[in-house]
Amino acid sequence: MEPDRERQSWSASGKAFIAGEYSVLWGGRAWILAGGPRTTISIARADDRRIDVFASTGHLVGMTTPAGVRWSAPVPNGIRFAADALDLALRAAGHEALGAQLTIGPSEAVGGVKPGLGSSARTSLLVAQAMRWALGARFDALKLAMV
């Protein structure tokens, strides 16, 4: 039996704009509400350079490099934001790094339709935060996710 690995978890709520959705692009204000299903992520450090991403849209495998992840297969659209955040986190760390096992869930699709509550942005931020922890890095997870 494999020994238990230390695992960390984070979650974030959805958001809905009341007003000002586009005004923030020019320095204005917006009024938002938090709500909807939460996105969760849990991560465990690996003993090798393998990255595993488990999500409701599939399972993705790759190997860490200082330039990002070398994925073993094309990245599915449903995991694209997580994969991009992983690549950026490894680049921000700037050194060889061990991998991790990430589990992202739950899916926010309601009746097969994405409700538009910011799940892509939340996923990017949660993956950046999780990888910052796994790598012992000091980058700003919010700034990295915004990239």
N, C-alpha and C positions, 0 to 999 in steps of 0.2 A: 504494500500500500504506500502511496506517495504521501510524504509528510504534508501537513497543512501549511500553506503559505499565508503570510500576512496579507490581508485583503483590506482595501479601503473602498468606501462608497460615497457618492455624492448624488444629489438630485436637484432639479430646478423646475419651477412651475412654468406654465405657458403664459403668454401675455396677449392682451387684446387692447388695441388702441381705441380710446374714446374720441380723441381729437388730436390733430397735429402730426399724423403719421409721417408726412413728408416735410413738415417744417423743421424737424430735427436735422435734416440734411443741410440746412442753411443756418444752423446755430439757434433755431427756435426751440420752443417747448412743445412737449407732447404730454398727454394725459393717458395713462395706461392702467389696466387692471391685471393683476396676476390671477391666474386660474387655469382651469382645464387640467387634463391629465399631466402628471409630472413625468419628466424624462429622468431616468436613473442610469448611473454607470457604476460599475464596480471593477476594480483592477487588482491584479496580483502580479508581483514581479516574477519574471521567469529566471531560470538558471542558465539560460542560453540566449542567443540573439533572436529567437523566434517571437513573432507577434501574432497573436490570435485575436480576432475581433468577432464576437458572437452578437448577432442582432436578429431581430425578427425577420429581416430581409435576407439573411444568409450568414455564412461563416467565411471569413477572409483570413488568409495566412500569408505571412511575409517574414523577411529577415531584416533586422535593423542595420543601417549603415549611417555614417555621419551625415550623409546627404539625404536621409529619409528612409523610407521602407522600400525594399525590393519585394514587390508583391508577386506571389506565385501564379496569379491569374488576374485578368482584368477586374478592376474594382467596380462592383455593381452600383448603380445610381443610388440605391437606398443607403449605401454606406459611404458614399463619396465624401461628405463633409467630415466624417470621422477619420477617413483615410488621409485627407488633406491636413487635418489638425495633427495627426500622428507624424506625418512627414515634417511639418513645420516645427513641432516640438523637438524632434531629433536634430534638426538643423540648428535650432536655438541652443541646444545642449552643446553642440560643437565637438563631440568626441564619441568614440566607440561606446556603445551602450548595450546593456542586456535588454532583452525583450520583455513582454508582458502579456497577460491574458486580460482582455477587456470584454465586459458583457454590458451591452447597451439595451435598455428596454424601459418601458414597453413601447410598442408601436402606437402612434397616435391616430392611425387611420380609423375613421369611423365609417363603417359601411363601405370600406374600400376607398374613401375620399379623405385626403389630408385636410384638416380643418384650418390650417394657416395660423397656428398659434406660436410660431417661432421655433419649431422643433429643430430645424437645421442650425440655427444660431446657438440654441441651448446645447445641442450635441457637440458642436465645435468647442464651446467653452468648457463643457464637462470633460471632454477628451483632453484638452489642453491642461486643465487642472490635474487630471489623473496622471498624465504623463509627467507633469512637473514633479508630482510626488514620487512617481516610480523612478525617475531619473535623478532625483535629489537636486534638481535644477533650480535656478533662481529667476527665470524669465517671468514676465507678467502674463499670466494666462489669458486675461481679458484682451490685452493688446494682440497677443498671438492669435486668438480666436477671431478677432476683427479682420486680420489679414486674410 
